[in-house]
Amino acid sequence: MISYNRKLISILAWASFSAVGGVCQNTTTPASPKPLVTDLYTADPSAHVFNGKIYIYPSHDIEANVPQDDEGGHFDMRDYHVYSMDKIDGKVTDHGVALDIKDVPWAGRQMWAPDAAYKNDTYYLYFPVKDKQDVFRIGVATSKSPTGPFKAEPAPIPGSFSIDPAVFTDTDGTTYMYFGGIWGGQLQRWHTGEYNASLKTDLGKDNEPALSAKVVRMSNDMLTFAEPVRDVQILDKNGKPLLAGDHDRRFFEGAWMHKYQGRYYFSYSTGDTHFLAYATSDSPYGPFTYQGTFMEPVTGWTTHHSIIEFKGRWYIFYHDVERSGKTHLRNIKVWELKRKPDGSLELIKP
Ligand code: FUB
């Protein structure tokens, strides 16, 4: 019920925002956050700066006529497009289909939120998709161009599971993958290390530590994990792990990592409470200390973002459902991310 009230407030706030035509923040962001793509539905935008240009790797939402359920069956996507922008309020170029599910030999259904990385003179596209047994795995595909087309490896990354890969290369050149998502993202099904298909949402143990996102160092070839995956532990200010029942703060899905002035910022969606939250650490492995919400709910159920620095300013790419009003037909947007002098993130009220 709490979550429905919040969504209602968010929708009313959004309606009044739209009615007055939005607000003007400054000259480097658009006058109001408009959908960046209007001919397709796009979501989960992972943005990167490669060779001085912004590239966006989103999900490509489609109307597949699958009924909505708590496991996200209605998100039945089948390919990826890559987009580029020379500047933040500039033209958005669609580079066409970068990877199609029919070209991933092990894939079954549901191509969800991807991410990309550059190393070894190669671009890597990381993507979660259910295998033919309906278990989410993370695949990797390569290209010599940031816009693809990408060629998928013949099998998922060994030892990978769940969804929402976010790949971060540290200032020392080491690359890490953060991943995971509960409920439809299946993270809870792996909590013993073995897959248990009967766990549909979470573990139902509200007073125990929340399920954690995962982090793993990538091998130099970027195609495999270099070590066993670890938990991304999020602690409160007293050093206690966030609890599973703490739906306003605990990790749900949509991890992202960025580094600012030597600190690691782990940001994520709280899922059923629809916030974007963040936690910080001195290490890419954590433990991370919870810092707060930095974006209030958008329209639509899901909340998924990425954060980049471009020409000395920071931006958040995210999605809402302005164009369709439907949870599974989303549109990506960009907005400036502001910080307080101590590095903490200012709250965005969409
Ligand atoms: O796009 C499908 C799923 O919805 C993503 O993987 C989640 O992060 C949520 O945005």
Boltz pocket constraint, residues with backbone or C-beta under 6 A from the ligand:
constraints:
  - pocket:
      binder: B
      contacts: [[A, 43], [A, 44], [A, 59], [A, 72], [A, 75], [A, 111], [A, 112], [A, 113], [A, 163], [A, 164], [A, 181], [A, 253], [A, 254], [A, 302], [A, 303], [A, 304]]
      max_distance: 6.0
